[in-house]
Amino acid sequence: MWWWKKWPKHAALREDIPSETLEYLAAFVQAGLSATSAWQEIPGNLDSESPLRAIQEALQHSGTLADAIERATLHAAPEWRMLGATWSVARDSGSPLAPSLEVLAASMMDRDHTRREIAATLTGPAATMRLVMVLPLLALGGGAVTGADTAGILFATPLGLMALGLAIALMGAAWWWMRILQRDALPDRNPEELALELFSIATAGGALPEQAWSLVGEALEKYELEGSTGSEGEALTALSRRVGVPVSGLARARARLIRHRWRSEALASVNRLGVTMVIPLGVLVLPAFVLVAIVPMALALWTQATAT
């Protein structure tokens, strides 16, 4: 009777999240495992396209860790490329590995948390958009329920076809406008944030600021990551030398401030989106609703009245 409960179940593939991988690595390295052993001990039932799985398989075939990480992350998703760049900078600068991984893991988790908050905030406007886009079709069906031949007017008369074509054009323009509003709701990230994170890792390993910026620039270019080693880093370096404060801490704090500022601006912009989306609804969707629902019904009633 309960035979289906005996059916073998395949374990679901674990989501490939670089921040989780970084947390495992930091914990394992902090506990005393070597970097190679730490990578091999990370659990997970991963897809064949996963960079983590590619690294683990390469290590099982006696590949070197540096080559395995570079090959797996060089052309992967941006988060994995950030991991590859961080590993490269930490290795070349001699920075302590576990703190470097913890710093990047915290940064990635903060980014992921912000993205989830933004996605949750966008749920309301997106649902409103989908509902309002369907209203003209619902109105057309409602006209048929009342007994008026709205469909016949809309699809079989020149005036109805003209109203239908104009309504479709208005709905298409409204959809395009709303998509543009959603796309432009988020402010651009400051390109100096990632560079400052990598710079803090490089200087924590004892590299001089000039050498650290060179390593950061090479890593950003190699892994095709957006970043800037411009005036912000130079100002922090000058401040560090003037007041005698380690520049790695200043850079990390500045990167965190930039990230939190972007988060606040992004959430504020997304909250404004709920108001700005009213504009295409009123300017385009409402006239389309009138053309599809009100105009055919009025014509149908007028036709019935003249026929009698």
Secondary structure as GFF3:
##gff-version 3
##sequence-region A 1 308
A	DSSP	three_ten_helix	3	6	.	.	.	ID=ss1
A	DSSP	alpha_helix	18	30	.	.	.	ID=ss2
A	DSSP	alpha_helix	35	41	.	.	.	ID=ss3
A	DSSP	alpha_helix	51	60	.	.	.	ID=ss4
A	DSSP	alpha_helix	65	73	.	.	.	ID=ss5
A	DSSP	alpha_helix	78	93	.	.	.	ID=ss6
A	DSSP	alpha_helix	97	145	.	.	.	ID=ss7
A	DSSP	alpha_helix	150	156	.	.	.	ID=ss8
A	DSSP	alpha_helix	158	183	.	.	.	ID=ss9
A	DSSP	alpha_helix	192	204	.	.	.	ID=ss10
A	DSSP	alpha_helix	209	222	.	.	.	ID=ss11
A	DSSP	alpha_helix	231	243	.	.	.	ID=ss12
A	DSSP	alpha_helix	247	276	.	.	.	ID=ss13
A	DSSP	alpha_helix	278	280	.	.	.	ID=ss14
A	DSSP	pi_helix	281	285	.	.	.	ID=ss15
A	DSSP	alpha_helix	286	289	.	.	.	ID=ss16
A	DSSP	pi_helix	290	294	.	.	.	ID=ss17
A	DSSP	alpha_helix	295	307	.	.	.	ID=ss18
###
